[in-house]
Amino acid sequence: MGFAKVVGKLALIVALGYGASCITDDCYEYEYDGQLNHEKITFTNESNHRDLIVTRMDGRKVHYRSSSWHKPLKIHGVTIHKGTNVLDYDDFFDLGSSVDEIVVAEGQKQFDYYLKKIIEAKKQQENEKIKEGLEEITKGFSTN
């Protein structure tokens, strides 16, 4: 089997694995601490909550809070830190505040976007490691 076919098949296996549901709904596939599009992204997965913290290019920190146990993950709150100002929006208790509901709904869209980007970045990193490993193991190898 050619090198390109091997890489292609391995990439497909990796993609299918990341697309599967969270094992016991722990969502470890989203754990990330790195840069994406010039933003610092950190996703942590604790026993009773999942946190996504994005530090934007202007220094603003947006903290998306989720207590979801199942996919798709839903956030219940967003906290925005800009300098000494802190804005907090929470839809957890569903008290009917339209301001909180609207901000959290927009936060959900952003949260979903970042989760998608995390999965894409992790797939790319995995594919690069596979490619590097296959290149290294085949150097100097001959069946002659």
PyMOL commands that set and color helices and strands:
alter all, ss='L'
color gray80, all
select helices_A, chain A and resi 3-19+23-25+28-30+98-138
alter helices_A, ss='H'
color red, helices_A
select strands_A, chain A and resi 32-36+39-45+50-55+61-66+75-82+85-90
alter strands_A, ss='S'
color yellow, strands_A
deselect
rebuild
show_as cartoon
